[in-house]
Amino acid sequence: MNLWEWNAEIAKRIGAPEDFQPTKPELEMLRAHKPELSQDQVDRLVTTEEGQRKLMEYVIERHEKLLRARADPLRHGFELKHWTDFRHIVQNRIETFVPGGNNSAKSWLIGKLIVEVMTRRFTWPELPTSGMRVLAIAQDDNSSKMFLQPAVYAHLPLQYRNYNQQQAKKRQWDMKVNYSDSGGFTEGVFTLPSPLRSQCWFRTVAQYWDNPRSFEGPAYHLVTVDEGCPRALWGTLRIRARKIGGRLVYALTCIDGYDETMGDALDGARVVRSLPMQWQWKHGIKAA
């Protein structure tokens, strides 16, 4: 038996769904958080009954961590090391820019941040105790429903996802969570109940190009932009957030460089920390 692969016998012992299979990224993150033991370590452990028990406990813990991360990513999900720095910056700066490469978990990070703010797991001094308003912007409707909205829904607390999956939902005047994999959130909005009373609206850059004035209106405690937006729209969003002590997060894939909006923010910036090229965050080593 390969101790470090997903094992059906152990999975059955801990009550994992029969169709559960960890993805490659999940296994990579597991190795970072609960590393595989070396063969020398395994050989030493198996020489005694106590060592065998400890080894099996460790293997089971790794399996259980995969299950918890998938079932409840808000509380138990895997995180990259720099996410702690990201949260610190968001707490202490009005605007945070997140450049990154392809598949660097930017949308996943934004989805988690949105739910953390709406449930007050993440706060800053100006954030109210209830009635949090979030605006989540993607490039177009397809990208919103394909990347951003699934990331938000996945991080919702379990009781709200269970409510959404009920065939006959009990109507609640202060709660609206209607989500499907194909259609995203109904009408591009969802509301969490009292005492939170927080709301999130999903809009797109395409909607801005169709009608720039449609983004005038209420103030928001958190505004996120996934994959950039025009400078003029960013200026409008700044006003919407700054007037109530809100925060803005701007994520962009920078394979071909950054856009004008991010360029404005980086003008005059200085490097405060650097890492070697091809740095592997999960292992803290330079790639070969």
N, C-alpha and C positions, 0 to 999 in steps of 0.2 A: 504493500500500500504506500503510495506517495503521500507523505504527511502534509505536503504543502499545496496540494491540489484540492479542489472541492470534492469531498468524499460523500457518496450517497448514503453509506451506512451511518456516518456521523450526522449527516443532515437529517436523517430519519430520527435519530436519537434525540435531537434537539427540536424536533417538530417543524422543520423547514418544509415549505410547500414542495410537492413532488416535482413541479416544473421549474423550481428555482435554479437558475444558473448565473453565477457572477460574471460580469463583463470583464474584459481585459483591463479597462481603467480601474475598476473596483479592485481587482487583484493587485494591480500596481500600487494603489493607495494603501491597501492592506499591508503590503510588504514594507511600506514606509512607516506605518503606525504600529504594526506588530510583526517585526521581521521574521523571516524564516531562520531557524537555527542552523548552525553549521553541522556538517556530518560529525565532526569531533564532539560537539555538544550533545548531539543525539546519542552517539556511541557511549558517552559517559553516563547519560541518564538511564539508558536501558540496562545498565549493569545491576541496578537495584530495583526492588518493587516500588520504593518511594520515588525514585527517579522516573520510572515508567508512569506512575500516577501523575506526577507533575508534567511530564511530557504530554500525556493525553489531555490533561486540563488545559494546557497551552494551545493544543490543536483545536480543542472544542471552543475555546475563547475566540480563536481566529474565525471559526465558522459563525459563531454567534455575532461577532462584530459585523460581518458582512450582512447578516440578516437585519440587524438593528439599523445599519446605515441605509439599507434599501427601504425599510418600513417607515423609518422616522428620521429623514435626513436633517430636519430642523434641529433635533437634539443630538443625534448620533452620527450625522453624516461626516464623511471624510473631508478634511480641509487642507489646502495648500498652506505652507508655512507663512507665506507673506500675507495671508488674509488677516492675521492679527494686526499687522502694520496698516493694512487698508482700513480696518475699523477705527484704529486710532486716528488716522488722518480724517476720516469722515466726521468723527466726533469733534475735531478741533479746527476743521476748515469748512467753509461754505461749499466750495467746489472741489471735487476730486476727479482726476482724470486717470483712466485705466487703459493704457496701451497694452497690446498683447498680440500674440500670434494666433494662428488657427488652432482650434481645439484646446484653448488654454483656460477653459471654464469661466469665461467672463460672464456669459448669460446665466450660468448656474450660480455664480457669486451674486449677481444682481437679484436673481429670484430669491435667494436666501435672505439677502439684505431687506428686500421689500417685506417679506413676511416677518422678519425680526422686528422691523419698525412697527408694522401694523399690530403686532402682539406685544410690543414694548419689551421684547427681549433685548433690544438694542436701543439706546436712548442717547440724547444729549440735552443740555440744560433747557433749551427752548422748546423741546418736544412736549406737547400736552399729554395729560394722563388719559385722554380719550378723544375720539373724533379725528384721528390721524387721517390725512388725505395724501394719497400717493398717485403720481402720474408716471406711467411706464411707457416709454416710447421706443418703438422698433422701426425698421425701415419701411415695411409694408405689412399688409394683413397676413400674408403667408408666413413671413419670417416671425411675426409676433406669435402666431398660432403654432409654428413649428419649433421655436426655440424658447422664446421668453415666457409665454403663458404656461407651457408645461413645467418650466423651472419654478415658477411661482407656485403652481398647484402642488407640485411634489413636496414643497416645503410647508404647506399648510398643516397645522396640527391635525392629528388623526381624527379627532371628533368632527372636524369640518369636512374632511374627505369622506368619512363614513356617512355623514348627512347627505353629501352630494350623491352618493351611490345608492341611496334609498329609492326604491321604485315609486313609492307614494310619500313625498316629502310633506311633513307638517309645516304649514305656512307660518312663518315668523315675520312680524312686521319690521324687526330690526336686523334681519339676516337674509342675505341672498348669496348663495353659492351654487351656481349651476354651471358645470364644466363637463366637456366631453373631449376626447382625444382629437376628434376631427374638427370640432367647431370652437374649441377654446372656451372662454367664459362667455356666457350668454350676454349679448349687447356690449361686450367688452368691458364689463365692470363686475366687481363682487364686493360684498359688504359683510364684515364680521359683526356679531351681535354685541349687545351691552354686556359688560361695561366698556368694552373697547370702542364699539361704534366706528371702526375704521373702514375706509373705502379705498379701492384701487381702480383707476381707470386706465385702459390700454388704448393708446393712440399711436399714430404712425406719421412718419415724415411724408409719406404719400398724401395723407390727409392735409398736411400743411401746404404742400404745393397746390392742391386743389382749392384750398381756401385758407390763406394765412391768418385771417381774422378769427378763424374758429378756435384758435389757441388762446385768445383773450378770454379773461374770466377769472375763476377762483384762484386763490393762493394754495400752494401745496407744501406739505411738510417734507416730502421727499419727491424729487424728480430724477428719474433714471433715463438715460439715453443709451440704447444698445446699437452699436455700429454707427454712431455719429449723426450729426444733423447740421443744417445750414447755420451760418453765423447769426443770421437775423432771428431764426427760431430760438437759438441759444440765448440771445439777448432777451427775448420775451420770457423764456423760462426762468432766467435769472431774477427778473422782476417778480414773477409769480412765487418764487421760493423765498427770496431774501426778505420780503415784506413781513414774513411771520417767523423768521429764524430757521427756515428750512435748509435742506441740504440738496446738492445736485451731484450726480455721479454720471460721468461720461465715459463709456467704454468703446474702444475702437480697435479693430484688427489692423495692425500697421505693417503688413507684409510689404506694401509699396510706399511706405512712409505715412505720415499723419496728415490730416486735413487742415483746412484753414482755421476751423474752430479750435482744435487742439493746439495748432501752431500759435494762436494768440495767447493761450494759457502758458505755453512753454517759453514764450519770449522772455528772456531775462532769467530763466530758471538755471539753477546750478545743481551739479551732481553731488548728492550727499552720501551715496553708497553705490558701489559698483561690484559686479561679479564677472567671472570669466565667461567668454562666449561658450554656448552649448552647456550652460550650467543645468544640472539636474536637481530641481528643487526637492524632489522626494527623497534623494539620497544625500544631498549636500556635497556632491563631488562633480568634478569636471568630466564631461563625457569624453570617451575615447575618440 
